[in-house]
Amino acid sequence: MKSVLVTMSICLALGLSANAQCVKNARGKTVCSDGTTAAAANPNTGKAAVAQKNQNGVTTTKTTTGGTAKTKNGTGVAQGPGGTTCAKTKNNAACKPN
């Protein structure tokens, strides 16, 4: 089941752009990107993530485990699959459980 989710996530991300370039990094993760859409999969854990950058420079990342994050210039907000929300600003970082 995990491999199906990973494959579906990667296909979704790659389907958004036929020009995506993919490489396998030193940790065995396959990473694909076309500048605005990226996908990464870890064959050891079966987990994957898809990220898209909008016209305002905000990157939205979604994982196969249900986590989401919105980031820009090193700051952002992330929500884990269990509902925990974390925020990082230039000078601060904190999490709030659900």
C-alpha positions, 0 to 999 in steps of 0.5 A: 500500500505504501509503495502505491501511495509513493508512486501515486504522489510521484506520478501526480507531481511529475504529471504537472510538468513533463519537463521535470528533472529527477535525480537520486540523492546520496540518501537514496531519495528520488527528487524531481523538480521543474522549478515550481513543482517538486517531488521526493520519495524515500524508498527506505521508508515508503514516504513521499512529499510533493511541493508546489511554489505559487506566484507569490513565492509561497511553497506548499508541501504535502506528505503522504502521511498527511502533513502539510506546510506553507513556507517562504524565505525560511519562515512558515507554518506546518501542521502534522497529521495528528493536528499539531501546528508549528510555526517558525518566524525569523526569530522564533519557533513554537509548536501547539498540540491539537 
